[in-house]
Amino acid sequence: MRPRGRAVAGLAAVLTLAALALTGCGGQDTAAPPARQAQKAAQGQAPAGGSQSAPPEAGAQAGSNAGNAAPALARSEPQTITIPSLGVSSNLETLRQDKDGAMKAPKDPDLAGWYEPGPTPGSVGPAVIAGHVTWNGAAAVFAKLKTMKAGDTIQVTRQDGRTATFTVDRVAEYPKANFPTLEVYRNLDYAGLRLVTCGGEFDPKKRYYDSNVVVFARMTAAA
């Protein structure tokens, strides 16, 4: 029988992370998925219309870092993110929840933001950093996120002075209407990282992208 404390903690994490799955790129997205779907994910069940062990989306770029995770660090808030392959270097805003439980978007389109209720980058679990893809028609901080490839690296500096290096496992794009909450935000036994932005087609009238781009990575070194 699963310890009650762990089950409750896992459920809380998925409930909050599920809310950002569809709202994490800033004011151009749909409402959060139903709480029941998030609850199923927390209990290890497949979301409606999906598979618990679903393979990567079509077009996802698969990696081979499964056995290469570095030992996790203690919790410490992140300060900056650097993505060498994209030429991106950004201070990190702290993103919290709005009154509806969804993640607030970064205020500055040139800055990414760390989702504060979740794990910190380098600690155990799926830490989440989100950023805008465009802003008023101009490229924003995560404009090129979907071009990342397996093996690319991401560095996150932390408040404790450590720098966590993450290696990309894969990159996938998901329709927002069928976002695989379990696949993206399930509990981990290593230090994982998820970079999230919008993707797919943009409707200028609704100011709405129909998909999310997600980069899956794991910590492979810490200095």
Residue frames as qw, qx, qy, qz and C-alpha x, y, z in Angstrom:
[[0.000, 0.888, 0.460, 0.000, 0.00, 0.00, 0.00],
 [0.409, 0.515, -0.027, 0.753, 1.39, 3.40, -0.97],
 [0.298, -0.341, -0.483, 0.750, 2.13, 5.72, 1.98],
 [0.100, 0.844, 0.524, -0.056, -0.61, 8.29, 2.30],
 [0.196, -0.799, 0.084, 0.563, 1.80, 11.22, 2.53],
 [0.288, -0.228, 0.646, 0.669, 3.50, 10.33, -0.74],
 [0.221, 0.509, 0.779, 0.293, 0.17, 9.79, -2.50],
 [0.008, -0.901, -0.359, 0.243, -1.15, 13.17, -1.37],
 [0.240, -0.671, 0.303, 0.632, 2.08, 14.91, -2.32],
 [0.306, 0.019, 0.753, 0.582, 2.05, 13.28, -5.74],
 [0.158, 0.705, 0.681, 0.120, -1.56, 14.25, -6.32],
 [0.094, -0.889, -0.138, 0.426, -0.92, 17.85, -5.33],
 [0.294, -0.452, 0.500, 0.677, 2.06, 18.06, -7.66],
 [0.247, 0.247, 0.788, 0.507, 0.14, 16.70, -10.64],
 [0.078, 0.813, 0.567, -0.107, -2.90, 18.87, -9.97],
 [0.091, -0.856, 0.057, 0.506, -0.80, 22.03, -10.04],
 [0.265, -0.348, 0.651, 0.621, 1.42, 20.93, -12.90],
 [0.317, 0.455, 0.791, 0.259, -1.56, 19.84, -14.97],
 [0.105, 0.889, 0.328, -0.301, -2.86, 23.37, -14.71],
 [0.077, -0.753, 0.347, 0.554, 0.26, 24.77, -16.32],
 [0.541, 0.037, 0.748, 0.383, 0.38, 22.14, -19.05],
 [0.327, 0.638, 0.597, 0.360, -2.08, 24.14, -21.13],
 [0.042, -0.981, -0.183, -0.053, -1.40, 27.63, -19.84],
 [0.703, -0.494, 0.115, 0.499, 2.36, 27.71, -19.63],
 [0.521, 0.163, 0.317, 0.776, 3.16, 29.90, -22.62],
 [0.166, -0.263, -0.156, 0.938, 1.39, 33.01, -21.68],
 [0.298, 0.469, 0.261, -0.789, -2.15, 34.12, -22.16],
 [0.454, 0.352, -0.499, -0.649, -2.77, 32.35, -25.46],
 [0.197, 0.088, -0.976, -0.010, -3.99, 29.03, -24.17],
 [0.593, -0.404, -0.520, -0.463, -7.02, 27.10, -23.11],
 [0.608, -0.607, 0.250, -0.446, -8.22, 26.33, -19.61],
 [0.166, -0.438, 0.871, -0.153, -6.59, 23.68, -17.47],
 [0.485, -0.056, -0.824, -0.288, -7.60, 20.03, -17.94],
 [0.701, -0.530, -0.212, -0.428, -10.25, 18.60, -15.61],
 [0.340, -0.619, 0.615, -0.351, -9.13, 17.84, -12.07],
 [0.931, -0.052, 0.300, -0.202, -10.30, 14.24, -12.54],
 [0.809, 0.526, -0.204, 0.164, -7.74, 13.74, -15.31],
 [0.128, 0.706, -0.548, 0.429, -4.99, 15.07, -13.08],
 [0.672, -0.411, 0.480, -0.385, -6.14, 12.84, -10.24],
 [0.979, 0.187, 0.073, -0.043, -5.90, 9.78, -12.51],
 [0.569, 0.654, -0.384, 0.317, -2.39, 10.80, -13.47],
 [0.221, -0.648, 0.561, -0.465, -1.40, 11.09, -9.81],
 [0.811, -0.201, 0.457, -0.305, -2.76, 7.61, -9.17],
 [0.285, -0.348, 0.823, 0.346, -0.77, 6.15, -12.06],
 [0.576, 0.482, 0.657, -0.066, -3.74, 5.76, -14.40],
 [0.341, 0.183, 0.494, 0.779, -3.81, 6.80, -18.01],
 [0.223, 0.359, 0.140, -0.896, -5.54, 10.11, -18.79],
 [0.648, 0.512, 0.480, -0.296, -8.72, 9.89, -20.82],
 [0.658, 0.746, -0.020, -0.104, -7.93, 9.08, -24.43],
 [0.212, 0.771, -0.595, 0.081, -4.28, 8.28, -23.66],
 [0.916, -0.024, -0.385, 0.109, -2.00, 5.47, -22.59],
 [0.611, -0.776, 0.115, 0.107, -0.05, 5.32, -19.36],
 [0.626, -0.376, 0.463, 0.502, 3.06, 4.16, -21.18],
 [0.582, 0.787, 0.189, -0.073, 2.44, 6.12, -24.34],
 [0.718, 0.056, 0.199, 0.665, 5.41, 6.42, -26.70],
 [0.146, -0.420, 0.054, 0.894, 6.75, 9.83, -27.70],
 [0.501, 0.696, 0.248, -0.451, 4.53, 11.85, -30.00],
 [0.750, 0.472, 0.309, 0.346, 5.05, 11.54, -33.72],
 [0.344, 0.817, -0.071, 0.458, 8.01, 13.68, -34.63],
 [0.565, -0.801, 0.196, -0.024, 9.49, 13.54, -31.12],
 [0.499, 0.631, -0.558, 0.204, 13.25, 13.29, -31.02],
 [0.896, -0.430, -0.105, -0.039, 14.24, 10.40, -28.78],
 [0.054, 0.786, -0.571, 0.230, 17.41, 10.38, -26.67],
 [0.856, -0.005, -0.507, 0.103, 19.45, 7.76, -24.84],
 [0.068, 0.539, -0.513, 0.664, 20.25, 9.32, -21.45],
 [0.758, -0.452, -0.300, -0.363, 18.06, 6.96, -19.42],
 [0.863, -0.319, -0.280, 0.274, 20.92, 5.57, -17.35],
 [0.541, 0.303, -0.146, 0.771, 22.97, 8.74, -17.09],
 [0.303, -0.859, -0.177, -0.373, 21.18, 10.80, -14.44],
 [0.309, 0.376, -0.553, 0.676, 23.43, 12.43, -11.83],
 [0.325, -0.418, -0.742, 0.412, 22.56, 12.23, -8.11],
 [0.099, -0.827, -0.385, -0.398, 19.90, 14.78, -7.21],
 [0.245, 0.255, -0.361, 0.863, 20.66, 17.89, -5.17],
 [0.069, -0.502, -0.652, 0.564, 18.81, 19.49, -2.27],
 [0.190, 0.838, 0.487, 0.158, 16.12, 22.03, -3.10],
 [0.305, -0.472, 0.029, 0.827, 17.50, 25.45, -4.09],
 [0.435, 0.791, 0.309, -0.301, 15.77, 28.09, -6.20],
 [0.678, 0.277, 0.352, 0.582, 17.10, 28.61, -9.73],
 [0.140, -0.698, -0.005, 0.703, 18.59, 31.92, -10.83],
 [0.313, 0.614, -0.395, -0.607, 19.44, 31.65, -14.54],
 [0.849, 0.209, 0.484, 0.028, 19.05, 29.28, -17.48],
 [0.088, 0.656, -0.537, -0.523, 21.49, 28.92, -20.39],
 [0.855, 0.296, 0.423, -0.039, 20.82, 26.90, -23.56],
 [0.308, -0.515, 0.501, 0.624, 24.02, 26.92, -25.64],
 [0.377, 0.223, 0.780, 0.447, 22.51, 25.37, -28.77],
 [0.135, 0.814, 0.540, 0.163, 19.92, 28.17, -28.97],
 [0.317, 0.340, -0.096, 0.880, 22.15, 31.02, -27.82],
 [0.451, -0.720, -0.302, -0.434, 19.70, 31.61, -24.95],
 [0.418, -0.053, -0.600, 0.680, 20.73, 33.00, -21.56],
 [0.339, -0.624, -0.292, -0.640, 18.03, 34.30, -19.25],
 [0.141, -0.167, 0.658, -0.721, 17.46, 35.27, -15.67],
 [0.270, -0.334, -0.886, -0.175, 14.47, 33.41, -14.27],
 [0.442, -0.374, 0.060, -0.813, 11.25, 34.91, -13.04],
 [0.106, 0.047, 0.925, -0.361, 9.39, 33.04, -10.30],
 [0.443, -0.168, -0.507, -0.720, 6.03, 31.82, -11.59],
 [0.232, 0.060, 0.798, -0.552, 3.20, 31.14, -9.18],
 [0.075, 0.435, 0.875, 0.200, -0.46, 30.25, -9.60],
 [0.229, -0.266, -0.141, -0.926, -3.36, 32.52, -10.42],
 [0.507, -0.116, 0.452, -0.725, -6.70, 32.37, -8.60],
 [0.880, 0.173, -0.114, -0.427, -7.81, 29.48, -10.82],
 [0.828, -0.334, 0.442, 0.083, -4.75, 27.39, -10.01],
 [0.796, 0.539, 0.088, 0.260, -3.07, 27.89, -13.38],
 [0.642, -0.264, 0.055, 0.718, 0.54, 28.94, -13.72],
 [0.134, 0.922, 0.046, -0.360, 1.08, 32.62, -14.33],
 [0.767, 0.520, 0.079, 0.368, 3.05, 33.45, -17.47],
 [0.546, -0.202, -0.034, 0.812, 6.37, 35.29, -17.39],
 [0.092, 0.876, 0.258, -0.397, 5.82, 39.05, -17.42],
 [0.030, 0.745, -0.446, -0.495, 8.85, 39.71, -19.61],
 [0.902, 0.398, 0.022, -0.166, 8.82, 37.93, -23.02],
 [0.480, 0.673, -0.535, 0.176, 12.63, 37.92, -22.98],
 [0.186, -0.436, 0.776, -0.416, 12.78, 36.00, -19.69],
 [0.596, -0.153, -0.771, -0.167, 11.88, 32.43, -18.86],
 [0.469, -0.509, 0.312, -0.651, 10.24, 31.55, -15.56],
 [0.260, 0.080, -0.943, 0.190, 10.50, 28.72, -13.04],
 [0.613, -0.462, -0.401, -0.500, 7.27, 27.27, -11.66],
 [0.080, -0.526, 0.595, -0.602, 7.74, 27.76, -7.92],
 [0.794, -0.270, 0.273, -0.472, 5.24, 25.21, -6.51],
 [0.963, 0.205, -0.173, -0.018, 7.11, 22.40, -8.26],
 [0.846, -0.288, 0.062, 0.445, 10.59, 20.92, -7.75],
 [0.014, -0.891, 0.294, 0.344, 13.64, 23.12, -8.18],
 [0.762, 0.558, -0.329, -0.001, 15.98, 22.27, -11.06],
 [0.282, 0.507, -0.742, 0.335, 18.43, 19.72, -9.70],
 [0.436, -0.167, 0.704, -0.535, 16.17, 18.34, -6.98],
 [0.196, 0.136, 0.964, 0.114, 14.17, 15.14, -7.42],
 [0.365, 0.633, 0.600, -0.326, 11.18, 15.47, -9.72],
 [0.454, 0.515, 0.478, 0.548, 10.10, 17.25, -12.91],
 [0.150, -0.562, -0.117, 0.805, 11.15, 20.89, -12.50],
 [0.414, 0.694, 0.541, 0.233, 9.34, 23.17, -14.95],
 [0.175, -0.467, 0.107, 0.860, 10.64, 26.26, -16.74],
 [0.423, 0.677, 0.593, 0.102, 8.28, 28.03, -19.14],
 [0.171, -0.425, 0.171, 0.873, 8.67, 30.88, -21.58],
 [0.539, 0.673, 0.180, -0.474, 6.89, 32.70, -24.36],
 [0.682, 0.182, 0.540, 0.458, 7.45, 31.67, -27.97],
 [0.236, 0.468, 0.296, 0.799, 6.31, 35.02, -29.43],
 [0.142, -0.616, -0.468, 0.617, 5.11, 38.34, -28.08],
 [0.285, 0.801, 0.117, -0.514, 3.11, 40.80, -30.21],
 [0.766, 0.641, -0.008, -0.045, 4.42, 39.11, -33.32],
 [0.219, 0.775, -0.574, 0.151, 8.09, 39.19, -32.28],
 [0.768, 0.057, -0.616, 0.167, 10.24, 36.23, -31.25],
 [0.549, -0.740, 0.201, -0.332, 10.43, 35.67, -27.48],
 [0.310, -0.648, 0.689, -0.090, 12.86, 33.78, -25.24],
 [0.586, -0.067, 0.808, -0.001, 11.74, 30.25, -26.25],
 [0.575, 0.586, -0.140, -0.553, 11.10, 31.03, -29.93],
 [0.514, 0.486, -0.682, -0.187, 13.49, 28.26, -31.07],
 [0.544, -0.353, 0.679, -0.345, 12.71, 25.72, -28.36],
 [0.907, 0.222, 0.255, -0.250, 11.22, 23.19, -30.77],
 [0.644, 0.654, -0.395, 0.026, 14.53, 23.00, -32.67],
 [0.345, -0.614, 0.683, -0.194, 16.36, 21.46, -29.71],
 [0.788, 0.228, -0.546, -0.169, 17.63, 17.92, -30.15],
 [0.917, -0.395, -0.042, 0.045, 18.47, 14.94, -27.97],
 [0.791, 0.021, -0.090, 0.605, 21.92, 15.45, -26.49],
 [0.102, 0.707, -0.025, 0.699, 21.68, 19.24, -26.27],
 [0.471, -0.245, -0.607, 0.591, 22.55, 20.64, -22.86],
 [0.243, -0.816, -0.220, -0.476, 20.88, 23.12, -20.52],
 [0.443, 0.028, -0.556, 0.702, 22.60, 24.80, -17.57],
 [0.385, -0.795, -0.306, -0.357, 20.69, 26.18, -14.60],
 [0.280, 0.292, -0.543, 0.736, 22.47, 28.18, -11.90],
 [0.542, -0.598, -0.585, -0.077, 20.97, 27.95, -8.44],
 [0.300, -0.883, 0.067, -0.354, 20.79, 30.07, -5.32],
 [0.828, -0.518, 0.175, 0.128, 23.15, 27.69, -3.50],
 [0.078, -0.775, 0.527, 0.340, 25.92, 28.45, -6.01],
 [0.562, -0.036, 0.798, 0.217, 25.63, 25.12, -7.82],
 [0.437, 0.427, -0.373, -0.698, 25.15, 24.80, -11.57],
 [0.697, 0.119, 0.694, -0.138, 23.01, 21.88, -12.72],
 [0.202, 0.378, -0.633, -0.644, 23.61, 20.61, -16.24],
 [0.725, 0.257, 0.531, -0.355, 20.74, 18.82, -17.95],
 [0.069, -0.209, 0.789, 0.573, 20.92, 16.72, -21.10],
 [0.636, 0.212, -0.042, -0.741, 17.91, 16.59, -23.42],
 [0.493, 0.035, 0.869, -0.027, 16.27, 13.18, -23.81],
 [0.247, 0.426, 0.750, 0.441, 13.68, 14.22, -26.37],
 [0.162, 0.220, 0.045, -0.961, 11.53, 17.02, -27.69],
 [0.105, 0.415, 0.888, 0.167, 7.82, 16.61, -28.39],
 [0.240, -0.033, -0.074, -0.967, 4.85, 18.68, -29.51],
 [0.031, 0.345, 0.921, -0.177, 1.39, 17.89, -28.16],
 [0.199, -0.543, -0.443, -0.685, -2.05, 19.20, -29.15],
 [0.150, -0.254, 0.491, -0.819, -3.38, 21.13, -26.18],
 [0.752, -0.147, -0.091, -0.636, -6.70, 19.33, -26.42],
 [0.968, -0.070, -0.241, -0.028, -4.91, 16.00, -25.79],
 [0.089, 0.741, -0.566, 0.350, -2.05, 17.02, -23.54],
 [0.825, -0.102, -0.552, 0.065, -0.56, 13.85, -21.90],
 [0.386, -0.808, 0.230, -0.380, -0.39, 15.01, -18.29],
 [0.904, -0.368, 0.212, 0.044, 0.95, 11.69, -16.99],
 [0.841, 0.336, 0.042, 0.421, 3.65, 11.40, -19.63],
 [0.291, 0.727, -0.131, 0.608, 4.97, 14.90, -19.00],
 [0.217, -0.658, 0.330, -0.641, 4.53, 15.45, -15.26],
 [0.892, -0.305, -0.328, -0.064, 4.56, 12.06, -13.59],
 [0.560, -0.772, 0.301, 0.016, 6.67, 11.63, -10.46],
 [0.680, 0.563, -0.436, 0.177, 10.37, 10.93, -11.10],
 [0.834, -0.507, -0.021, 0.218, 13.10, 9.31, -9.02],
 [0.625, 0.000, 0.121, 0.771, 15.76, 11.59, -10.52],
 [0.026, -0.635, -0.093, 0.766, 16.26, 15.30, -11.20],
 [0.432, 0.465, 0.645, 0.426, 14.30, 16.05, -14.34],
 [0.014, 0.441, 0.001, -0.897, 13.59, 19.25, -16.23],
 [0.376, 0.604, 0.676, 0.194, 10.73, 20.23, -18.52],
 [0.048, -0.278, 0.138, 0.949, 10.95, 23.30, -20.75],
 [0.279, 0.589, 0.757, -0.034, 7.51, 24.37, -21.95],
 [0.089, 0.339, -0.131, -0.927, 6.30, 26.82, -24.57],
 [0.664, 0.491, 0.319, -0.465, 3.59, 27.10, -27.20],
 [0.202, -0.236, 0.775, 0.551, 3.69, 25.53, -30.64],
 [0.354, 0.477, 0.800, 0.086, 1.59, 24.49, -33.58],
 [0.160, 0.568, 0.450, 0.670, -0.68, 26.88, -35.44],
 [0.121, -0.295, -0.380, 0.869, -1.40, 30.38, -34.16],
 [0.063, 0.731, 0.628, 0.260, -4.85, 31.95, -34.43],
 [0.253, 0.176, -0.118, 0.944, -4.25, 35.73, -34.49],
 [0.398, -0.532, -0.278, -0.694, -7.89, 36.51, -33.70],
 [0.797, -0.536, -0.254, -0.115, -7.96, 34.38, -30.57],
 [0.025, 0.767, -0.574, 0.286, -4.26, 34.92, -29.81],
 [0.845, -0.248, 0.403, -0.249, -4.05, 31.18, -29.33],
 [0.242, 0.459, -0.834, -0.188, -1.54, 28.44, -30.20],
 [0.871, -0.093, -0.166, -0.452, -3.06, 24.98, -30.54],
 [0.905, 0.022, -0.376, 0.197, -0.11, 22.96, -29.22],
 [0.460, -0.835, 0.303, 0.009, 2.60, 22.85, -26.56],
 [0.670, 0.496, -0.500, 0.232, 6.28, 22.11, -27.17],
 [0.727, -0.648, 0.204, -0.102, 7.93, 20.22, -24.31],
 [0.469, 0.575, -0.638, 0.207, 11.65, 19.51, -23.90],
 [0.900, -0.426, -0.048, -0.071, 12.35, 16.50, -21.66],
 [0.430, 0.620, -0.541, 0.372, 15.75, 16.51, -19.93],
 [0.832, -0.509, -0.200, 0.088, 17.51, 15.04, -16.92],
 [0.195, -0.903, 0.382, -0.021, 20.39, 16.29, -14.79],
 [0.934, 0.232, -0.182, 0.201, 23.65, 14.68, -15.88],
 [0.594, 0.133, -0.328, 0.722, 26.16, 16.80, -13.96],
 [0.306, -0.925, -0.204, -0.097, 26.38, 19.35, -11.15],
 [0.593, 0.286, -0.260, 0.706, 29.23, 21.71, -10.31]]
